[in-house]
C-alpha cells in the first residue's frame, strides 16, 4: 500500500470511530459482511459504491472498528439499504427453503398426469409452483379448466398442446405460456414422449 492510500484509510477509519451506543454496534461487522454477501457484493465493490476504501470495510467486518451511525449509513447507501432494515431484517428463514424431489407431494389423480407441489406446508402461501409430468396421450379432459388467478409455465422436455380460450398452440422445450386462469384451458400431450413443465399460479388453486 502506498503512503497516500495508508493516509486515506487511516482518515476514514478515524472518522468511522465516532461514539455510538453499545447496543447499536454489537455484531455490526458480522452483520455487514452477511448482508454484503447476500447482495452479491465484494468488499471492493461496496467500497466503490460508498466512496471508502475496501480496507476500511474489512476492518469493520472483522469487528476491529465500530462505525458511527453516519458512517454506517454511508456504507448502507451503497447496497442500498436503510439503517432500520439493516438492524431489523431477519436473515434466517422461518420456514423450509429447499426441497428434495422425494419431498414434493403428489397432488394429481390418475397415473397419466403427475403434479408435484413445492412448499405445501408454507404458511400463507401466495403462489403455487408445480412440477408437471404428462405421459404420452395424457389429457386434462374435454371439460376445460377454469379457476381464479394467473398462471404460467415453461416446457422442460417433450411437447404439450395447450388450449386457452379460442387459441391453441403446441409448445416444446424452452417455450412458455402465461394467461389469466379464468379463461377455459386444457393441456394435452399428443406426442409419443413424456412432457414435463414447471409451472406457477397465483393464488394457489390446490
Z-matrix of the N, CA and C atoms (Angstrom, degrees):
N
C 1 1.457
C 2 1.534 1 109.14
N 3 1.325 2 117.08 1 131.28
C 4 1.452 3 121.09 2 -179.17
C 5 1.516 4 109.91 3 -77.67
N 6 1.376 5 118.19 4 157.63
C 7 1.464 6 121.44 5 -175.69
C 8 1.517 7 113.82 6 -54.15
N 9 1.332 8 119.25 7 -41.67
C 10 1.461 9 121.07 8 -178.75
C 11 1.527 10 111.29 9 -62.73
N 12 1.327 11 117.42 10 -39.58
C 13 1.454 12 121.07 11 178.40
C 14 1.522 13 110.78 12 -66.86
N 15 1.340 14 116.82 13 -39.61
C 16 1.462 15 120.18 14 177.69
C 17 1.524 16 110.64 15 -62.18
N 18 1.328 17 116.55 16 -42.33
C 19 1.457 18 120.76 17 -179.96
C 20 1.523 19 110.80 18 -64.66
N 21 1.357 20 116.11 19 -42.03
C 22 1.465 21 120.29 20 -179.58
C 23 1.516 22 110.95 21 -63.90
N 24 1.348 23 117.15 22 -44.49
C 25 1.448 24 119.56 23 -179.33
C 26 1.519 25 110.92 24 -66.21
N 27 1.324 26 117.23 25 -39.43
C 28 1.457 27 120.95 26 178.60
C 29 1.531 28 110.63 27 -60.50
N 30 1.337 29 116.65 28 -41.44
C 31 1.462 30 120.69 29 178.84
C 32 1.521 31 110.63 30 -65.27
N 33 1.334 32 116.72 31 -42.03
C 34 1.449 33 119.69 32 -179.77
C 35 1.522 34 111.36 33 -65.97
N 36 1.326 35 116.62 34 -43.37
C 37 1.466 36 120.33 35 179.01
C 38 1.516 37 110.56 36 -61.52
N 39 1.356 38 116.40 37 -43.14
C 40 1.463 39 120.56 38 179.54
C 41 1.522 40 110.78 39 -62.01
N 42 1.344 41 117.19 40 -40.32
C 43 1.459 42 120.22 41 -178.95
C 44 1.511 43 111.75 42 -70.22
N 45 1.333 44 117.50 43 -23.38
C 46 1.457 45 121.27 44 -178.92
C 47 1.521 46 112.15 45 -81.61
N 48 1.314 47 117.42 46 -9.42
C 49 1.453 48 119.93 47 -172.81
C 50 1.511 49 113.36 48 -99.40
N 51 1.332 50 116.85 49 29.14
C 52 1.452 51 119.99 50 173.53
C 53 1.516 52 108.38 51 -66.81
N 54 1.354 53 118.27 52 146.83
C 55 1.462 54 120.51 53 -175.63
C 56 1.519 55 112.30 54 -63.81
N 57 1.343 56 116.86 55 137.41
C 58 1.463 57 122.54 56 171.36
C 59 1.513 58 107.24 57 -138.08
N 60 1.350 59 116.02 58 163.68
C 61 1.454 60 120.31 59 -178.26
C 62 1.520 61 110.06 60 -64.09
N 63 1.342 62 115.57 61 143.76
C 64 1.460 63 119.43 62 -177.95
C 65 1.517 64 111.50 63 -59.78
N 66 1.357 65 117.02 64 -37.00
C 67 1.461 66 119.83 65 -178.99
C 68 1.517 67 111.52 66 -64.96
N 69 1.344 68 116.82 67 -22.17
C 70 1.459 69 121.27 68 -178.95
C 71 1.517 70 111.74 69 -81.51
N 72 1.331 71 116.96 70 -35.38
C 73 1.460 72 119.36 71 -172.38
C 74 1.516 73 113.36 72 -93.15
N 75 1.345 74 118.66 73 -11.94
C 76 1.458 75 120.24 74 -178.58
C 77 1.531 76 110.50 75 -57.36
N 78 1.325 77 116.62 76 121.87
C 79 1.445 78 121.76 77 175.57
C 80 1.510 79 115.28 78 72.18
N 81 1.330 80 118.67 79 12.24
C 82 1.460 81 121.04 80 -177.49
C 83 1.524 82 110.69 81 -61.29
N 84 1.332 83 116.93 82 -44.88
C 85 1.456 84 120.20 83 -176.90
C 86 1.514 85 112.30 84 -61.82
N 87 1.327 86 116.62 85 -47.65
C 88 1.463 87 120.61 86 -179.96
C 89 1.519 88 110.96 87 -64.44
N 90 1.336 89 115.60 88 -38.61
C 91 1.461 90 119.63 89 -179.64
C 92 1.528 91 110.94 90 -69.03
N 93 1.325 92 116.81 91 -39.31
C 94 1.463 93 120.48 92 178.09
C 95 1.518 94 110.37 93 -62.25
N 96 1.319 95 117.34 94 -43.23
C 97 1.461 96 120.87 95 179.38
C 98 1.527 97 110.80 96 -61.37
N 99 1.341 98 117.05 97 -44.26
C 100 1.461 99 120.94 98 -178.72
C 101 1.527 100 111.00 99 -65.18
N 102 1.329 101 117.00 100 -45.36
C 103 1.465 102 121.09 101 179.94
C 104 1.527 103 110.06 102 -63.19
N 105 1.336 104 116.40 103 -43.74
C 106 1.470 105 120.51 104 179.05
C 107 1.525 106 110.75 105 -58.62
N 108 1.321 107 116.74 106 -43.86
C 109 1.467 108 120.79 107 -178.43
C 110 1.525 109 111.16 108 -68.62
N 111 1.329 110 116.98 109 -38.40
C 112 1.462 111 120.59 110 178.45
C 113 1.522 112 110.48 111 -61.31
N 114 1.327 113 116.73 112 -38.25
C 115 1.458 114 121.55 113 -179.73
C 116 1.534 115 112.13 114 -83.97
N 117 1.343 116 116.71 115 3.15
C 118 1.453 117 120.79 116 174.24
C 119 1.516 118 114.59 117 71.37
N 120 1.330 119 117.24 118 30.44
C 121 1.466 120 121.60 119 -178.35
C 122 1.521 121 110.70 120 -106.77
N 123 1.309 122 117.00 121 135.89
C 124 1.455 123 120.85 122 170.21
C 125 1.521 124 108.64 123 -80.13
N 126 1.329 125 116.73 124 164.76
C 127 1.467 126 119.66 125 175.21
C 128 1.524 127 110.30 126 -58.99
N 129 1.304 128 116.07 127 -39.17
C 130 1.465 129 120.39 128 -178.10
C 131 1.532 130 111.24 129 -65.67
N 132 1.342 131 116.65 130 -41.46
C 133 1.463 132 119.61 131 -179.41
C 134 1.533 133 111.04 132 -68.00
N 135 1.341 134 116.76 133 -42.39
C 136 1.459 135 119.45 134 178.15
C 137 1.523 136 110.13 135 -64.03
N 138 1.334 137 116.66 136 -39.89
C 139 1.463 138 120.72 137 178.33
C 140 1.526 139 110.43 138 -60.91
N 141 1.320 140 116.26 139 -42.10
C 142 1.465 141 120.26 140 179.62
C 143 1.522 142 110.92 141 -63.00
N 144 1.333 143 116.37 142 -42.62
C 145 1.462 144 120.46 143 -178.70
C 146 1.523 145 111.84 144 -68.00
N 147 1.349 146 115.62 145 -37.04
C 148 1.470 147 120.06 146 -175.15
C 149 1.526 148 112.55 147 -89.15
N 150 1.324 149 117.05 148 -11.95
C 151 1.455 150 119.96 149 179.69
C 152 1.517 151 113.63 150 76.67
N 153 1.348 152 116.68 151 34.25
C 154 1.467 153 121.13 152 176.72
C 155 1.532 154 107.12 153 -128.90
N 156 1.318 155 116.88 154 177.72
C 157 1.460 156 119.94 155 177.27
C 158 1.528 157 109.27 156 -87.02
N 159 1.326 158 116.61 157 150.68
C 160 1.457 159 118.74 158 177.29
C 161 1.522 160 110.76 159 -68.56
N 162 1.336 161 117.44 160 -22.14
C 163 1.464 162 120.26 161 175.33
C 164 1.514 163 111.75 162 -64.04
N 165 1.341 164 116.78 163 -38.53
C 166 1.461 165 120.88 164 178.56
C 167 1.522 166 110.38 165 -64.73
N 168 1.341 167 116.78 166 -41.44
C 169 1.461 168 120.38 167 178.13
C 170 1.518 169 110.50 168 -64.98
N 171 1.327 170 116.55 169 -38.76
C 172 1.463 171 120.81 170 178.58
C 173 1.520 172 111.17 171 -60.05
N 174 1.333 173 117.27 172 -42.14
C 175 1.467 174 121.02 173 -179.92
C 176 1.530 175 110.76 174 -64.33
N 177 1.340 176 116.89 175 -38.92
C 178 1.468 177 120.13 176 178.86
C 179 1.517 178 110.04 177 -65.51
N 180 1.344 179 116.34 178 -46.07
C 181 1.459 180 119.89 179 -176.61
C 182 1.528 181 112.10 180 -67.90
N 183 1.313 182 117.67 181 -21.76
C 184 1.464 183 121.43 182 174.72
C 185 1.522 184 111.47 183 -86.93
N 186 1.350 185 116.02 184 3.15
C 187 1.469 186 122.77 185 -178.36
C 188 1.532 187 112.14 186 60.38
N 189 1.339 188 115.71 187 29.36
C 190 1.462 189 120.36 188 176.23
C 191 1.526 190 110.89 189 -93.69
N 192 1.333 191 116.08 190 -13.46
C 193 1.461 192 122.16 191 177.23
C 194 1.518 193 107.82 192 -134.32
N 195 1.337 194 116.35 193 134.40
C 196 1.456 195 121.21 194 176.08
C 197 1.527 196 108.69 195 -102.73
N 198 1.324 197 119.29 196 110.07
C 199 1.458 198 120.89 197 -175.06
C 200 1.519 199 112.34 198 -72.83
N 201 1.315 200 115.29 199 151.10
C 202 1.451 201 120.09 200 171.97
C 203 1.519 202 108.98 201 -74.87
N 204 1.317 203 115.93 202 167.07
C 205 1.456 204 120.09 203 178.75
C 206 1.532 205 110.61 204 -60.25
N 207 1.325 206 116.17 205 -42.91
C 208 1.469 207 119.43 206 -179.15
C 209 1.526 208 111.08 207 -65.05
N 210 1.341 209 117.17 208 -38.93
C 211 1.459 210 120.43 209 178.52
C 212 1.523 211 111.12 210 -68.43
N 213 1.333 212 116.24 211 -39.77
C 214 1.457 213 119.84 212 178.48
C 215 1.524 214 110.45 213 -64.69
N 216 1.323 215 116.42 214 -41.27
C 217 1.467 216 119.80 215 178.25
C 218 1.528 217 110.79 216 -59.98
N 219 1.314 218 116.65 217 -39.93
C 220 1.461 219 121.09 218 179.27
C 221 1.519 220 110.53 219 -61.71
N 222 1.334 221 116.54 220 -41.49
C 223 1.459 222 120.43 221 178.42
C 224 1.527 223 111.39 222 -66.84
N 225 1.349 224 115.60 223 -43.59
C 226 1.460 225 119.67 224 -176.92
C 227 1.518 226 112.37 225 -69.39
N 228 1.336 227 116.93 226 -26.93
C 229 1.463 228 119.95 227 175.50
C 230 1.525 229 111.32 228 -62.18
N 231 1.334 230 116.17 229 -23.57
C 232 1.457 231 120.20 230 179.06
C 233 1.511 232 113.59 231 -80.11
N 234 1.342 233 118.41 232 -5.61
C 235 1.471 234 119.27 233 -177.15
C 236 1.540 235 113.66 234 -85.82
N 237 1.358 236 122.69 235 -50.08
C 238 1.463 237 130.61 236 -8.73
C 239 1.529 238 111.62 237 -90.50
N 240 1.347 239 115.45 238 153.96
C 241 1.458 240 122.09 239 178.64
C 242 1.516 241 108.06 240 -160.85
N 243 1.327 242 116.87 241 142.27
C 244 1.457 243 120.03 242 178.33
C 245 1.522 244 110.03 243 -78.63
N 246 1.335 245 116.48 244 158.53
C 247 1.460 246 120.63 245 177.26
C 248 1.523 247 110.25 246 -62.00
N 249 1.341 248 116.48 247 -39.61
C 250 1.468 249 120.03 248 179.48
C 251 1.524 250 111.05 249 -59.65
N 252 1.345 251 116.66 250 -45.55
C 253 1.465 252 119.84 251 178.56
C 254 1.525 253 111.19 252 -65.14
N 255 1.328 254 116.76 253 -36.44
C 256 1.460 255 121.23 254 -178.33
C 257 1.526 256 110.82 255 -60.09
N 258 1.333 257 117.02 256 -42.29
C 259 1.462 258 120.03 257 -176.30
C 260 1.522 259 113.77 258 -88.38
N 261 1.341 260 118.13 259 -18.87
C 262 1.467 261 119.85 260 -175.37
C 263 1.516 262 113.64 261 -109.11
N 264 1.344 263 118.09 262 -16.02
C 265 1.459 264 120.54 263 -177.66
C 266 1.521 265 110.57 264 -63.57
N 267 1.338 266 115.26 265 124.27
C 268 1.466 267 120.38 266 177.19
C 269 1.521 268 108.14 267 -84.68
N 270 1.320 269 117.06 268 111.95
C 271 1.457 270 121.82 269 -175.04
C 272 1.524 271 112.71 270 -90.75
N 273 1.334 272 116.68 271 2.05
C 274 1.462 273 120.98 272 179.77
C 275 1.516 274 109.91 273 -108.20
N 276 1.340 275 119.19 274 116.20
C 277 1.465 276 120.46 275 179.41
C 278 1.518 277 111.53 276 -58.48
N 279 1.334 278 116.68 277 140.34
C 280 1.465 279 121.31 278 179.45
C 281 1.526 280 111.44 279 -91.10
N 282 1.324 281 117.53 280 -9.27
C 283 1.443 282 121.19 281 -179.40
C 284 1.531 283 109.54 282 -128.62
N 285 1.318 284 115.35 283 167.53
C 286 1.458 285 120.91 284 178.70
C 287 1.525 286 110.01 285 -60.47
N 288 1.318 287 116.70 286 135.85
C 289 1.460 288 122.25 287 -177.22
C 290 1.532 289 111.51 288 -107.05
N 291 1.325 290 116.58 289 -40.98
C 292 1.464 291 120.91 290 -174.17
C 293 1.527 292 110.08 291 -109.98
N 294 1.335 293 116.03 292 144.40
C 295 1.462 294 121.59 293 -175.91
C 296 1.524 295 109.87 294 -135.57
N 297 1.311 296 116.48 295 125.91
C 298 1.457 297 121.58 296 173.79
C 299 1.529 298 109.13 297 -76.05
N 300 1.325 299 115.88 298 157.71
C 301 1.459 300 120.42 299 -177.07
C 302 1.526 301 111.66 300 -54.73
N 303 1.327 302 116.69 301 -39.14
C 304 1.461 303 120.75 302 -177.08
C 305 1.533 304 112.27 303 -70.21
N 306 1.335 305 116.98 304 -14.51
C 307 1.459 306 120.48 305 -178.92
C 308 1.523 307 113.30 306 -89.17
N 309 1.329 308 117.54 307 -5.65
C 310 1.458 309 120.21 308 -178.80
C 311 1.523 310 109.00 309 -84.54
N 312 1.339 311 118.87 310 114.13
C 313 1.461 312 120.68 311 -176.53
C 314 1.526 313 111.88 312 -71.26
N 315 1.301 314 115.45 313 144.95
C 316 1.464 315 122.70 314 177.11
C 317 1.527 316 108.50 315 -83.65
N 318 1.345 317 117.04 316 125.05
C 319 1.461 318 119.86 317 -178.43
C 320 1.524 319 112.02 318 -119.66
N 321 1.331 320 118.39 319 4.44
C 322 1.467 321 121.14 320 179.55
C 323 1.521 322 110.09 321 -87.42
N 324 1.330 323 114.39 322 156.85
C 325 1.459 324 120.21 323 176.15
C 326 1.523 325 107.89 324 -111.55
N 327 1.322 326 116.58 325 121.35
C 328 1.451 327 119.79 326 -179.95
C 329 1.507 328 111.96 327 109.69
N 330 1.334 329 116.78 328 153.97
C 331 1.469 330 121.64 329 -173.52
C 332 1.531 331 114.08 330 -82.27
N 333 1.321 332 118.58 331 -15.74
C 334 1.460 333 120.17 332 -172.91
C 335 1.525 334 113.71 333 -84.84
N 336 1.317 335 116.48 334 -22.00
C 337 1.465 336 120.77 335 -178.65
C 338 1.524 337 108.86 336 -127.74
N 339 1.322 338 116.47 337 126.55
C 340 1.465 339 122.46 338 177.31
C 341 1.524 340 108.71 339 -111.76
N 342 1.325 341 116.06 340 126.21
C 343 1.458 342 122.03 341 175.82
C 344 1.520 343 107.85 342 -123.63
N 345 1.311 344 116.79 343 112.13
C 346 1.464 345 120.61 344 -179.70
C 347 1.522 346 109.22 345 -110.48
N 348 1.326 347 115.25 346 128.14
C 349 1.461 348 122.88 347 -171.08
C 350 1.527 349 111.63 348 -95.70
N 351 1.339 350 115.70 349 134.36
C 352 1.467 351 122.07 350 176.89
C 353 1.527 352 108.74 351 -95.11
N 354 1.340 353 117.05 352 131.06
C 355 1.460 354 120.89 353 174.04
C 356 1.510 355 114.37 354 70.66
N 357 1.315 356 117.31 355 43.15
C 358 1.471 357 120.62 356 -177.00
C 359 1.523 358 112.51 357 -58.55
N 360 1.332 359 117.57 358 -38.03
C 361 1.463 360 120.82 359 -174.16
C 362 1.526 361 113.48 360 -92.73
N 363 1.325 362 117.44 361 7.41
C 364 1.466 363 120.07 362 -179.63
C 365 1.523 364 110.16 363 -64.38
N 366 1.327 365 116.21 364 129.83
C 367 1.460 366 120.96 365 -179.96
C 368 1.524 367 110.91 366 -72.02
N 369 1.328 368 116.76 367 134.16
C 370 1.451 369 120.54 368 176.58
C 371 1.509 370 113.56 369 63.03
N 372 1.335 371 117.18 370 32.77
C 373 1.458 372 121.39 371 -176.81
C 374 1.524 373 111.06 372 -57.15
N 375 1.338 374 116.70 373 124.53
C 376 1.460 375 121.72 374 -176.41
C 377 1.519 376 112.60 375 -100.76
N 378 1.332 377 117.33 376 -8.88
C 379 1.463 378 120.07 377 177.04
C 380 1.516 379 108.88 378 -144.20
N 381 1.310 380 114.08 379 165.11
C 382 1.460 381 120.96 380 -178.69
C 383 1.524 382 109.06 381 -125.23
N 384 1.325 383 116.55 382 126.54
C 385 1.455 384 122.05 383 177.62
C 386 1.526 385 108.22 384 -114.95
N 387 1.325 386 115.80 385 130.58
C 388 1.452 387 120.85 386 -176.97
C 389 1.527 388 111.57 387 -127.34
N 390 1.321 389 115.70 388 146.02
C 391 1.470 390 122.18 389 165.27
C 392 1.516 391 105.45 390 -103.36
N 393 1.333 392 116.34 391 109.08
C 394 1.455 393 122.14 392 -174.82
C 395 1.534 394 109.97 393 -104.15
N 396 1.318 395 116.00 394 132.39
C 397 1.461 396 121.38 395 177.28
C 398 1.526 397 108.38 396 -127.99
N 399 1.345 398 115.72 397 123.89
C 400 1.464 399 122.31 398 -179.68
C 401 1.523 400 109.28 399 -113.26
N 402 1.316 401 116.28 400 120.14
C 403 1.452 402 120.74 401 175.65
C 404 1.536 403 109.49 402 -71.18
N 405 1.344 404 118.47 403 158.01
C 406 1.466 405 120.07 404 176.59
C 407 1.528 406 111.04 405 -51.98
N 408 1.322 407 116.55 406 130.01
C 409 1.461 408 121.45 407 -179.48
C 410 1.513 409 114.32 408 86.27
N 411 1.330 410 118.20 409 -5.43
C 412 1.466 411 120.78 410 -178.98
C 413 1.518 412 110.88 411 -65.21
N 414 1.331 413 115.91 412 144.64
C 415 1.467 414 121.68 413 -175.56
C 416 1.526 415 107.87 414 -149.16
N 417 1.333 416 116.66 415 133.84
C 418 1.471 417 119.04 416 177.61
C 419 1.526 418 111.81 417 -72.86
N 420 1.328 419 118.08 418 -7.34
C 421 1.458 420 121.82 419 172.52
C 422 1.506 421 114.01 420 115.26
N 423 1.329 422 115.25 421 155.89
C 424 1.462 423 120.13 422 179.61
C 425 1.512 424 111.58 423 -67.15
N 426 1.334 425 117.19 424 -28.97
C 427 1.467 426 120.83 425 175.23
C 428 1.528 427 107.48 426 -74.44
N 429 1.321 428 116.39 427 110.28
C 430 1.466 429 121.29 428 -174.33
C 431 1.524 430 110.88 429 -63.43
N 432 1.321 431 115.83 430 146.35
C 433 1.456 432 122.33 431 178.44
C 434 1.532 433 109.87 432 -80.59
N 435 1.324 434 116.45 433 144.65
C 436 1.464 435 121.52 434 174.82
C 437 1.527 436 108.01 435 -152.01
N 438 1.334 437 117.32 436 136.65
C 439 1.466 438 121.60 437 175.18
C 440 1.521 439 107.97 438 -163.72
N 441 1.310 440 116.55 439 170.81
C 442 1.461 441 120.93 440 -177.73
C 443 1.527 442 111.16 441 -73.63
N 444 1.335 443 116.07 442 155.34
C 445 1.451 444 121.12 443 171.52
C 446 1.514 445 113.69 444 104.75
N 447 1.336 446 114.32 445 -160.47
C 448 1.451 447 123.47 446 179.32
C 449 1.518 448 108.61 447 -131.68
N 450 1.317 449 116.55 448 154.40
C 451 1.462 450 119.09 449 177.28
C 452 1.521 451 110.66 450 -147.14
N 453 1.318 452 114.24 451 155.37
C 454 1.446 453 120.56 452 179.36
C 455 1.512 454 109.50 453 -155.34
N 456 1.323 455 115.96 454 164.59
C 457 1.448 456 119.20 455 179.81
C 458 1.508 457 111.95 456 -169.16
N 459 1.328 458 114.84 457 169.30
C 460 1.463 459 122.89 458 177.82
C 461 1.525 460 108.30 459 -129.31
N 462 1.326 461 116.07 460 131.41
C 463 1.467 462 120.63 461 177.12
C 464 1.528 463 108.40 462 -76.14
N 465 1.320 464 116.29 463 125.23
C 466 1.462 465 122.17 464 -178.70
C 467 1.527 466 111.25 465 -91.86
N 468 1.327 467 116.33 466 -41.24
C 469 1.473 468 120.27 467 177.84
C 470 1.520 469 109.05 468 -152.82
N 471 1.330 470 115.34 469 159.70
C 472 1.456 471 119.99 470 -178.89
C 473 1.520 472 112.17 471 73.23
N 474 1.342 473 115.18 472 -163.08
C 475 1.456 474 120.72 473 -178.68
C 476 1.514 475 109.31 474 -137.61
N 477 1.332 476 116.02 475 148.05
C 478 1.459 477 121.65 476 179.61
C 479 1.520 478 108.84 477 -133.59
N 480 1.328 479 116.72 478 138.51
C 481 1.459 480 122.25 479 174.89
C 482 1.521 481 106.88 480 -97.67
N 483 1.317 482 116.72 481 113.49
C 484 1.459 483 122.11 482 -174.70
C 485 1.525 484 110.07 483 -112.43
N 486 1.331 485 115.50 484 126.13
C 487 1.454 486 122.03 485 175.55
C 488 1.519 487 108.55 486 -109.62
N 489 1.316 488 116.77 487 126.17
C 490 1.471 489 122.62 488 177.04
C 491 1.521 490 107.17 489 -131.19
N 492 1.343 491 115.96 490 111.61
C 493 1.456 492 119.29 491 -175.70
C 494 1.515 493 109.61 492 61.08
N 495 1.341 494 117.39 493 -126.44
C 496 1.464 495 121.02 494 179.44
C 497 1.530 496 112.29 495 -94.68
N 498 1.352 497 117.00 496 4.54
C 499 1.460 498 120.26 497 -178.87
C 500 1.528 499 110.65 498 -101.81
N 501 1.321 500 115.50 499 147.71
C 502 1.462 501 120.75 500 179.02
C 503 1.523 502 109.61 501 -144.93
N 504 1.340 503 116.04 502 133.79
C 505 1.466 504 121.64 503 179.83
C 506 1.519 505 109.02 504 -142.65
N 507 1.338 506 115.48 505 145.37
C 508 1.462 507 120.66 506 169.43
C 509 1.519 508 107.82 507 -95.97
N 510 1.316 509 116.54 508 125.13
C 511 1.462 510 122.24 509 -175.77
C 512 1.521 511 109.75 510 -112.46
N 513 1.343 512 115.35 511 142.57
C 514 1.457 513 121.44 512 178.06
C 515 1.515 514 111.60 513 -118.98
N 516 1.337 515 117.91 514 -174.25
C 517 1.465 516 122.10 515 -177.82
C 518 1.528 517 112.32 516 -52.34
N 519 1.321 518 115.76 517 128.54
C 520 1.458 519 121.69 518 -179.46
C 521 1.509 520 113.61 519 91.22
N 522 1.343 521 118.07 520 -19.44
C 523 1.460 522 120.63 521 176.40
C 524 1.522 523 109.77 522 -74.53
N 525 1.329 524 116.13 523 157.47
C 526 1.467 525 120.00 524 -174.14
C 527 1.522 526 110.65 525 -142.67
N 528 1.321 527 114.93 526 169.29
C 529 1.466 528 121.43 527 177.57
C 530 1.529 529 109.68 528 -145.56
N 531 1.328 530 115.01 529 158.08
C 532 1.462 531 121.36 530 177.03
C 533 1.528 532 106.79 531 -160.20
N 534 1.331 533 117.35 532 125.32
C 535 1.468 534 119.76 533 -177.99
C 536 1.526 535 110.49 534 -158.31
N 537 1.340 536 114.57 535 166.13
C 538 1.458 537 121.29 536 175.02
C 539 1.521 538 108.31 537 -77.09
N 540 1.332 539 115.78 538 127.34
C 541 1.460 540 120.38 539 -170.85
C 542 1.527 541 113.87 540 -70.71
N 543 1.329 542 117.37 541 -12.91
C 544 1.457 543 119.53 542 176.90
C 545 1.527 544 111.66 543 -72.33
N 546 1.334 545 117.19 544 -17.89
C 547 1.459 546 120.03 545 173.98
C 548 1.524 547 109.02 546 -70.39
N 549 1.315 548 119.02 547 134.26
C 550 1.472 549 120.62 548 178.28
C 551 1.531 550 109.88 549 -58.37
N 552 1.329 551 116.69 550 133.34
C 553 1.462 552 119.18 551 -178.15
C 554 1.525 553 111.26 552 -144.98
N 555 1.336 554 114.07 553 159.11
C 556 1.466 555 121.11 554 -174.65
C 557 1.523 556 109.30 555 -152.61
N 558 1.327 557 116.57 556 139.08
C 559 1.469 558 122.67 557 178.31
C 560 1.527 559 108.92 558 -114.51
N 561 1.355 560 116.31 559 131.06
C 562 1.457 561 120.67 560 178.86
C 563 1.530 562 110.35 561 -139.14
N 564 1.318 563 115.67 562 133.38
C 565 1.464 564 120.77 563 173.53
C 566 1.523 565 107.48 564 -99.87
N 567 1.339 566 115.66 565 98.62
C 568 1.459 567 120.61 566 -177.11
C 569 1.522 568 112.20 567 -90.83
N 570 1.343 569 116.84 568 0.41
C 571 1.462 570 120.51 569 -177.33
C 572 1.507 571 113.56 570 -93.19
N 573 1.325 572 114.83 571 -172.31
C 574 1.469 573 121.42 572 -178.92
C 575 1.526 574 112.52 573 -100.21
N 576 1.326 575 117.51 574 -2.61
C 577 1.466 576 121.78 575 -177.62
C 578 1.522 577 110.51 576 -113.97
N 579 1.310 578 115.21 577 156.87
C 580 1.463 579 120.89 578 175.90
C 581 1.531 580 109.55 579 -65.82
N 582 1.312 581 116.49 580 140.22
C 583 1.464 582 121.35 581 175.67
C 584 1.528 583 109.32 582 -111.86
N 585 1.321 584 115.67 583 134.11
C 586 1.471 585 121.27 584 178.37
C 587 1.517 586 109.32 585 -123.75
N 588 1.328 587 115.63 586 135.72
C 589 1.463 588 122.85 587 -178.79
C 590 1.520 589 108.96 588 -133.02
N 591 1.323 590 117.17 589 139.82
C 592 1.457 591 122.38 590 168.40
C 593 1.524 592 106.26 591 -105.40
N 594 1.330 593 116.17 592 119.80
C 595 1.455 594 119.98 593 -172.93
C 596 1.522 595 111.57 594 -128.46
N 597 1.321 596 114.82 595 163.78
C 598 1.461 597 121.48 596 175.94
C 599 1.516 598 108.76 597 -145.46
N 600 1.310 599 116.60 598 145.59
C 601 1.458 600 119.53 599 172.32
C 602 1.531 601 109.81 600 -147.03
N 603 1.311 602 114.06 601 151.10
C 604 1.466 603 121.02 602 -177.19
C 605 1.523 604 108.65 603 -140.84
N 606 1.351 605 117.34 604 132.08
C 607 1.477 606 127.21 605 -5.28
C 608 1.524 607 111.48 606 -72.52
N 609 1.340 608 117.24 607 168.22
C 610 1.460 609 120.03 608 -178.65
C 611 1.523 610 111.50 609 -59.58
N 612 1.307 611 116.02 610 144.93
C 613 1.455 612 120.40 611 177.53
C 614 1.527 613 111.60 612 -108.89
N 615 1.353 614 116.40 613 -5.45
C 616 1.466 615 120.97 614 176.44
C 617 1.511 616 108.77 615 -120.12
